[in-house]
Amino acid sequence: MSGTVKLSKLEYQLMDILWNCGASSVRDIQQALPAKRRPAYTTVQTTVFRMEAKGIVGRAGQSGNAYLFRPLITRENAQHALIEDLLSIFGGRSEPVMAHLVNSGRLSLKDVREAEAALKARRSGKHS
């Protein structure tokens, strides 16, 4: 699937399992979720089937009677869509997000240096 795709919180959790574990059955996916807040098997099954209909996951064969599902989108594609969605809340401005990251201690000087290097590389790439 190409383009950006928006995932719900549960869909993102299920995709995270598939990205980390590879092709998995609905039962495997459900069991990999944290026990404290684990949704019912039928909830996970319905969500996986909806994700299949959206082209987010696909069938990768069977294990016994269970279908195995695999991701059809990359983690990077899903993260890009989430970040774009977040930035749209702030009118496309990154400053409020950056300020929050700084104030919460989640943005280190190393992160800033890496971002600066990426910006310089991007700028030099545009001028060549």
Disulfide bonds with the S-S distance in Angstrom:
none
